[in-house]
Amino acid sequence: MSQERLMNVLLAPHISEKSARISESDNQLVFRVRRDASAPDVKAAVELMFEVKVAKVNVVNVAGKVKRFGQRLGRRQDYKKAYVSLAPGQSIDLSGAEA
């Protein structure tokens, strides 16, 4: 897979209480990824962009919620997220704080 394609696989870090908890305890990170991305694609993209060793990747399809907009029903878009387990001794700082 080309480097240009790999640079577009990761969309954003998925920030939530659950992702913060597993980040601290299990050395995992959660990313929103393209809907056509596979686990090997995500692994290669993380290793390329952050220069770390990835132990394993789990990919989850998340269905969009049905929401009301006034009298009309609408639906949020489906998306995919990836749980990335880093190898022991590896870490990524996604806080963006410069020390």
C-alpha positions in Angstrom: 0.0 0.0 0.0 1.3 3.5 -0.9 2.4 5.9 1.8 -0.2 8.5 0.5 -3.0 6.0 1.1 -1.6 5.1 4.6 -1.5 8.8 5.6 -5.2 9.0 4.9 -6.3 5.9 6.9 -6.3 7.5 10.3 -8.9 10.3 10.6 -8.6 11.4 14.2 -8.1 10.1 17.7 -11.3 9.0 19.3 -11.5 10.8 22.7 -13.9 9.4 25.3 -14.0 8.2 28.8 -13.6 4.6 27.7 -10.6 5.4 25.4 -8.9 7.4 28.2 -9.4 4.4 30.6 -8.0 1.8 28.3 -5.1 4.1 27.3 -4.0 4.3 30.9 -4.5 0.6 31.8 -3.9 -1.4 28.7 -1.5 0.7 26.6 -4.1 1.0 23.8 -5.2 3.9 21.6 -8.4 4.5 19.8 -8.6 6.1 16.4 -11.5 6.9 14.0 -10.5 5.4 10.7 -11.8 5.3 7.1 -14.7 3.0 6.6 -12.8 1.0 4.0 -9.7 0.5 6.2 -8.7 -3.0 7.3 -6.7 -4.0 10.4 -3.4 -4.4 8.5 -3.9 -0.9 6.9 -4.4 0.6 10.4 -1.3 -1.2 11.8 0.8 0.0 8.9 -0.5 3.6 9.2 0.2 3.9 12.9 3.7 2.4 12.5 4.4 4.8 9.7 3.0 8.0 11.3 4.1 7.5 14.9 7.2 5.3 14.5 6.1 2.8 17.1 5.7 -1.0 17.1 2.0 -2.2 17.1 1.2 -5.4 18.8 -2.4 -5.8 17.6 -5.4 -4.0 16.1 -9.1 -4.5 16.6 -11.5 -2.8 14.2 -15.1 -2.0 15.1 -17.9 -0.8 12.8 -20.1 1.7 14.7 -23.7 2.3 13.5 -25.0 5.8 13.4 -27.8 6.8 15.8 -31.3 7.7 14.7 -32.0 11.2 15.9 -35.0 13.6 15.7 -34.7 16.9 14.0 -37.9 18.6 14.9 -40.6 16.5 13.3 -38.3 14.6 11.0 -36.2 11.6 11.8 -32.5 11.8 10.8 -29.6 9.4 11.0 -26.0 10.1 12.0 -23.4 8.6 9.7 -21.9 5.2 10.4 -18.1 5.2 11.1 -15.3 2.8 11.9 -12.9 2.9 14.8 -9.7 1.0 15.6 -8.4 -0.1 19.0 -4.6 -0.2 18.6 -2.5 -2.1 21.2 1.1 -1.0 21.3 4.0 -3.3 22.0 5.5 -3.2 25.5 7.7 -0.2 26.1 6.1 1.8 23.3 3.9 5.0 23.8 2.3 7.8 21.9 1.4 11.2 23.4 -1.8 12.4 21.8 -2.5 15.2 24.3 -0.7 17.7 22.1 0.9 19.4 25.1 4.5 20.6 24.4 6.8 20.0 27.4 
